């Protein structure tokens, strides 16, 4: 199957669908606007769709807190790692429980682990990265 499209500047663009399903685009005119526009358009459609963000109902900070909860960190450790007050951590945890409709920490850990949280290295991508979280809470020794 082939289609020909004419640009208002007279450039001829030919699009062919190969037997393997891939597109072949040829531009008869070396017009930079046409080439640039086609490159951008084809790049958009050729790119894989963005990965679905786990728990889109949570904020980026709540996802960071969730990752540390799933890693087994205590509230004091989370507060130090994120440089926020322990009360703020507690507020984030409360919001996470509400948004994810869970009743306790163990239920949220199960859901978070299934989504890939708490498995090391901190949250990835748009969620940011949390590193250098101590294994033990120096205040409680836990």
N, C-alpha and C positions, 0 to 999 in steps of 0.2 A: 504494500500500500504506500503510495507517495502523495504528498500534498505540496503544492507550491503556493507561497505567500509572497505578496509584493509589499515592500515598505514604501511609504510615501516618497522617499528619496529615490526610488527606482531599484533598490537592492532586491535581488531575487534570493529567496531562502527556500531550500528544498529539504523536506523532512521525510525520511524513509524509516520504516520499521523493519528491522532485520528478522530473519527466521528465528533467531534466538530471543526475540522480544526486545532487544536493545534498539535505541534510536540512533540514527545517523543523520546529522544535520550538516548541510553544505550551504555556504553563503557564496553566491556568485559575485557579489560586489564586496570589495574589501573596506566597506564603510565601518569606521571604528564604533560608531554608536550602535549599529546593528549587531556587530560582533559582540560588543560588551553587553548589550541587553540580552542577547541570546545566551551568552555564557552565564550570566546571572540567573536567568530564567531556568535554564537546564540544570544548573547547579542546585537551585532550590528544589526542583523536582527529583533530582538524582540523589540528594542527601537522604540518609535514613531518617525516619521520624525521631524526634527527641525522645529519650527514654522517659517513661512516666515517673514522675517524682513520687516516692512513697510518702504517704500521709500528707497530701497537698493541703489538708485543712490546718496543718500546723505551720507556725512561722519558722523561719530558718533557725532562730535561736532555740525554739522548742525542739526542733529536730536535733540540734547539737546536744541539748540536755537529754533527750531520749536516747541518743547514741551512748552517752556516758552511763545512763541508768542501765541500759542493756548490757554494758560492759561490766556491770556489777559495782559501780562506784557509789559511794555514799554522798549525801547532799553536800557535806563539807568539802569533799574532794572536787565535786562538780563546781562548787562556788569558786574554789581556788583556780581550777583549770580554766574557767571562763572569766575570771576576774570580776565576779559579781557577788552580791551579798547572799548569804544563805537564805534569807527571806525571799529574795528574788527567785532563787532556785525552787523553793517551796511553791511559790506562785506559779512558776512555769510547769511544775509537776502537776499541780492542781488543774491547770488549763489543759495539759496533755490528757489527764484522766477524763476530763469532761469531753474534749473533742473526740477522743478515741472510744468513749463510752466503756471504760473499764473501771473496775472497783478498787483494784489494788496494784501495787508495784509488780508483783509476780505476773499478773495478767498482761500488763503493759510490756514487760520484758519478753514474754512469749511472742506477742505480736511484733515487737520490734526486731527480735532475732529472726523471725520468719521473713521479714522484709530486708534483712541484711545488715541491720544495725548491731553495734556492740561486738563486732567480730574482729576488731583491730583496725588501727589506722584512722579511726574517726570517720565521721560522715564524709561522703565524697561529693564532688560536683558543686552545684549551687548551694548546698547546705554548708559548705566550708569544711575546714579540717581542724580537729582538736588533737593536739599532741602533748606530750610531756605530762601526762596525768600520772601521779604516783600510784603505785600498786596498793599502798596502804595509807590510811588516814593517819597522819602523824598525831593528831589530837586524841584519837581514840584507840589507835593501834590496830584498827580493823581494816 
